[in-house]
């Protein structure tokens, strides 16, 4: 056989062998793999998020009457001290005018002086005359003593009259203060900053004292993280969290746990933590919902596997084209990664896509996800 024929035959055999090997390899199932990496393992617990107003204010009329002016509309932003409603004050103003007139007349009468002063002057003159008569022996001492007691009695009556006059003026002043305070209450004010959420009275409506006119929700917001009983242990103020609000798509916001309620809600059996989110408070509309991940603890420089590669406490490690079913000890776990404490090394390739579809010892064709 010539050398040329030998070379051709050898080439054909090599080609057939390579094709056979390639075909054989193609019969192995594809295993999408990812490496064991090193990083930080985070122990985080999930929570449901609800945004609410910090408090809700009920706007009530302290005085009854007819509303003559309403300054509110649904959604109106109000500040503390803003006038929301005005109740007709005219009847009260007329009453105040009458009381002021009565006080003025009483003051004028007092300024004229008491008639008692003349009686006292007459009685004092009588005492002086009686004194001379006693000295002359023309009048008994008992008569002089009686005239002196009459002066004292009149002086006491004048003092009592002055006290009564002052009490009358004080009563007028107190009544005026009360009426003017009632007049101030005819203007219904906002107790704090907020937004008008409900209106129950309009212009011209007759309202009674204590009647609910509107509701205002506070400007301040509360972000409630509702945590199940099995995840509540370890949640405490100062912990960091990541929050996703459904109203803002998949955007992630950082947050801190501000405080924690010690008891569970009787209805939902969930515990509540209050979060401070790094976001403009104006964007926190009451009623927004979402999810949070609260970080309880973390381990740095530890081995990590993608969470989707885990089958309970096991995973498939691919070595030399063979899938090995490897039990492992796991540590912290979050939405993306699980901490691996045994049986694997950094850089080991593990099956990350549908690991339940493989079996121990199965030959596979490993494909890294990035090149899939």
C-alpha positions in Angstrom: 0.0 0.0 0.0 1.4 3.3 -1.0 2.2 6.0 1.7 -0.4 8.3 0.1 -3.1 5.7 0.5 -2.1 5.1 4.1 -2.3 8.9 4.9 -5.8 9.2 3.3 -7.0 6.1 5.2 -5.7 7.5 8.5 -7.2 10.9 8.0 -10.6 9.3 7.3 -10.4 7.2 10.4 -9.5 10.2 12.5 -12.3 12.2 11.1 -14.8 9.4 11.7 -13.5 9.1 15.3 -13.8 12.8 15.9 -17.3 12.8 14.4 -18.3 9.8 16.5 -16.9 11.4 19.7 -18.7 14.7 18.9 -21.9 12.8 18.3 -21.5 10.9 21.5 -21.0 14.1 23.4 -24.1 15.6 21.9 -26.1 12.8 23.3 -25.3 14.1 26.9 -27.8 16.5 28.4 -26.8 20.1 28.7 -26.2 21.3 32.2 -26.2 25.0 32.7 -23.6 25.7 35.4 -22.4 28.6 37.5 -19.3 28.8 39.8 -19.2 28.7 43.6 -18.1 32.3 44.5 -16.8 34.1 47.5 -18.6 37.0 49.0 -20.9 38.2 51.8 -23.7 36.0 53.0 -26.7 37.9 54.3 -29.2 36.7 56.8 -32.3 38.6 55.8 -36.0 38.1 56.6 -38.9 39.1 54.3 -41.6 41.6 55.2 -44.7 43.0 53.5 -44.7 46.8 53.2 -47.7 49.1 53.7 -47.4 52.9 53.6 -49.9 54.8 55.8 -50.4 58.4 57.1 -48.9 58.9 60.6 -52.2 60.0 62.0 -55.7 61.1 60.8 -57.3 64.2 62.1 -61.1 64.6 62.5 -62.1 68.2 62.0 -65.1 69.1 64.2 -67.0 72.2 64.9 -66.8 73.1 68.6 -69.7 75.6 68.2 -73.0 75.1 66.4 -74.3 77.3 63.7 -74.6 77.7 59.9 -71.5 77.4 57.8 -71.0 80.6 55.8 -67.7 79.7 54.2 -65.8 76.5 53.4 -62.1 76.7 52.4 -61.5 73.0 51.7 -61.5 70.7 48.7 -60.6 67.1 48.5 -56.9 66.8 48.2 -56.2 70.4 49.4 -52.9 70.8 51.2 -53.4 72.6 54.5 -51.0 73.9 57.2 -51.5 74.1 60.9 -53.6 77.1 61.8 -55.3 77.4 58.3 -59.0 78.3 58.4 -61.0 75.4 57.0 -64.6 76.4 57.9 -66.3 79.6 59.1 -69.5 79.3 61.1 -71.9 82.3 61.1 -70.8 84.5 64.1 -73.5 87.2 64.0 -75.7 86.1 66.9 -72.6 85.7 69.1 -71.3 89.1 68.0 -74.6 90.8 69.0 -74.5 89.1 72.4 -70.9 90.3 72.9 -72.0 93.9 72.0 -74.8 93.7 74.6 -72.5 92.4 77.3 -70.0 95.1 76.5 -72.7 97.8 76.8 -73.9 96.4 80.1 -70.4 96.5 81.5 -69.8 100.0 80.3 -73.0 101.1 82.1 -72.0 99.3 85.3 -68.6 100.9 85.2 -70.2 104.3 84.8 -72.4 103.8 87.8 -69.4 102.7 89.9 -67.4 105.8 88.7 -70.2 108.0 90.0 -69.5 106.7 93.5 -71.7 105.1 96.1 -74.5 106.9 98.0 -73.1 105.4 101.1 -70.3 108.1 101.2 -72.9 110.8 102.0 -74.4 108.6 104.7 -71.0 108.1 106.2 -70.3 111.8 106.1 -73.5 112.5 108.0 -72.8 109.8 110.5 -69.3 111.1 111.1 -70.7 114.6 111.7 -73.1 113.1 114.2 -70.2 111.5 116.0 -68.4 114.8 116.3 -71.5 116.5 117.7 -72.1 113.8 120.1 -68.5 114.0 121.3 -68.9 117.7 122.2 -72.2 117.0 124.0 -70.7 114.2 126.0 -67.8 116.5 127.0 -70.3 119.1 128.1 -72.2 116.5 130.1 -75.3 117.0 128.0 -75.3 113.5 126.4 -74.8 110.0 127.7 -71.7 108.1 126.6 -73.9 105.2 125.3 -75.4 107.6 122.6 -71.9 108.5 121.5 -70.9 104.8 121.2 -74.0 104.1 119.2 -73.2 106.9 116.7 -69.7 105.5 116.3 -71.0 102.0 115.6 -73.3 103.5 112.9 -70.3 104.9 111.2 -68.4 101.6 111.3 -71.5 99.8 109.9 -71.8 102.2 107.0 -68.1 101.9 106.2 -68.5 98.1 106.2 -71.5 98.4 103.9 -69.4 100.6 101.5 -66.6 98.1 101.5 -69.0 95.3 100.7 -70.6 97.4 97.9 -67.1 98.0 96.4 -66.4 94.3 96.5 -69.7 93.5 94.8 -69.1 96.2 92.2 -65.6 94.7 91.4 -67.1 91.2 91.3 -69.8 92.5 88.8 -67.1 93.9 86.6 -65.0 90.7 86.8 -68.1 88.6 85.9 -68.6 90.8 82.8 -65.0 90.4 81.9 -65.0 86.6 82.3 -68.3 86.4 80.3 -66.7 88.5 77.5 -63.6 86.3 77.5 -65.8 83.2 77.2 -67.9 84.7 74.4 -64.8 85.9 72.5 -63.3 82.4 72.9 -66.5 81.0 71.4 -66.3 83.6 68.6 -62.8 82.3 67.8 -64.2 78.8 67.7 -66.6 79.8 64.9 -63.4 79.6 62.7 -62.5 75.9 62.4 -58.7 75.6 62.1 -56.4 72.8 60.9 -54.6 71.3 63.9 -51.6 70.2 61.9 -50.1 70.0 58.3 -51.9 67.5 56.1 -54.2 66.8 53.2 -58.0 66.9 53.1 -59.2 63.4 52.5 -62.9 63.6 53.3 -65.5 66.4 53.5 -68.8 66.1 55.4 -70.2 69.7 55.4 -70.7 72.4 52.8 -71.6 76.1 52.7 -75.0 76.9 54.1 -75.3 73.7 56.1 -76.4 73.9 59.7 -74.1 72.0 62.0 -74.1 71.2 65.7 -71.3 71.5 68.3 -68.9 68.5 68.0 -70.2 67.6 64.5 -67.6 66.0 62.1 -66.9 68.4 59.2 -63.9 66.8 57.4 -60.9 64.5 57.8 -57.3 65.5 57.2 -54.5 63.0 56.9 -51.1 64.0 58.2 -48.3 65.0 56.0 -46.0 62.6 57.8 -46.0 59.0 56.7 -45.4 55.6 58.3 -43.8 52.7 56.5 -45.0 49.5 58.2 -43.0 46.3 57.7 -45.3 43.4 58.6 -43.3 40.3 59.6 -44.4 36.8 60.2 -43.9 35.2 63.6 -41.2 32.7 62.3 -39.1 35.6 60.9 -39.5 38.1 63.7 -36.7 37.0 66.0 -33.7 39.3 65.7 -35.6 42.2 64.2 -34.5 45.3 66.1 -34.0 49.1 65.6 -31.0 50.1 63.5 -31.0 47.2 61.1 -30.7 48.0 57.4 -33.3 46.9 54.8 -34.0 46.9 51.1 -37.5 47.9 50.0 -39.4 47.5 46.8 -42.7 49.5 46.3 -45.1 48.2 43.7 -46.0 51.7 42.7 -42.4 52.3 41.6 -41.7 49.1 39.7 -38.6 47.2 40.6 -36.7 50.1 42.0 -34.9 49.3 45.2 -34.8 51.7 48.1 -32.5 51.5 51.2 -34.1 51.8 54.6 -33.5 51.5 58.3 -35.6 49.9 61.1 -36.6 52.8 63.4 -38.7 51.0 66.0 -40.5 47.7 66.5 -43.9 47.0 68.1 -43.5 44.3 70.8 -46.8 42.5 70.1 -48.4 40.9 67.1 -51.5 42.2 65.4 -54.5 40.3 66.8 -56.0 39.9 63.3 -53.1 39.1 61.1 -50.8 37.6 63.8 -47.9 39.5 62.2 -45.4 41.7 64.0 -44.8 45.3 62.8 -41.6 47.3 62.4 -41.4 50.9 61.3 -39.0 51.7 58.5 -37.3 55.0 57.5 -36.9 54.8 53.7 -34.3 56.9 51.8 -37.0 58.5 49.6 -38.7 61.8 49.2 -41.6 61.6 51.7 -43.9 63.3 49.1 -43.6 60.1 47.0 -44.9 57.9 49.9 -48.6 58.0 49.1 -50.8 56.3 51.7 -51.9 52.8 50.5 -48.6 52.0 48.7 -47.6 48.4 49.2 -44.4 46.4 48.5 -41.9 44.0 49.9 -38.8 44.4 52.1 -35.8 42.3 53.0 -34.5 43.2 56.5 -30.8 42.3 57.1 -30.4 40.5 60.5 -26.7 39.5 60.2 -24.0 38.9 57.6 -20.9 36.8 57.1 -18.1 38.2 54.9 -15.7 36.3 52.7 -17.7 33.1 52.6 -18.6 30.6 49.9 -21.8 31.3 48.0 -24.0 29.3 45.6 -26.9 30.6 43.6 -30.1 29.8 45.5 -31.7 28.3 42.5 -29.0 25.6 42.4 -30.0 24.3 45.8 -32.1 21.1 46.3 -32.8 21.5 50.0 -29.4 20.9 51.6 -27.8 19.4 48.4 -26.6 20.5 45.0 -25.1 19.0 41.8 -21.4 19.7 41.3 -20.1 19.0 37.8 -16.5 17.5 37.7 -15.0 16.1 34.5 -18.4 16.0 32.7 -20.1 14.1 35.5 -22.9 15.5 37.8 -22.2 14.6 41.4 -25.0 14.9 44.0 -23.3 16.6 47.0 -24.9 17.1 50.4 -23.7 20.4 52.0 -24.1 22.4 55.2 -25.8 25.7 54.5 -25.6 28.9 56.4 -27.4 32.2 55.7 -29.7 32.4 52.7 -31.4 35.3 50.9 -33.3 35.8 47.7 -30.3 35.2 45.4 -27.6 33.3 47.2 -27.1 30.6 49.9 -24.0 30.3 52.1 -22.2 26.9 51.7 -20.2 25.8 54.7 -18.9 22.4 53.5 -18.1 20.0 50.7 -17.3 22.5 47.9 -14.6 24.9 47.0 -14.4 28.3 45.3 -14.7 27.9 41.6 -16.5 24.6 41.6 -19.2 24.4 38.9 -22.7 23.7 40.1 -25.9 23.1 38.1 -28.0 26.3 38.3 -30.9 25.5 35.9 -33.4 22.8 36.8 -31.0 20.8 39.0 -33.9 18.4 39.9 -33.8 17.1 36.3 -30.4 15.4 36.8 -29.2 12.3 38.7 -26.1 11.4 40.6 -23.3 10.2 38.3 -25.0 11.3 35.1 -22.7 12.4 32.3 -23.5 16.0 31.2 -22.3 18.6 28.9 -21.5 21.7 31.1 -22.3 25.1 29.6 -21.7 28.2 31.6 -24.7 30.5 31.8 -22.9 33.5 30.4 -22.2 31.7 27.1 -25.5 29.9 26.9 
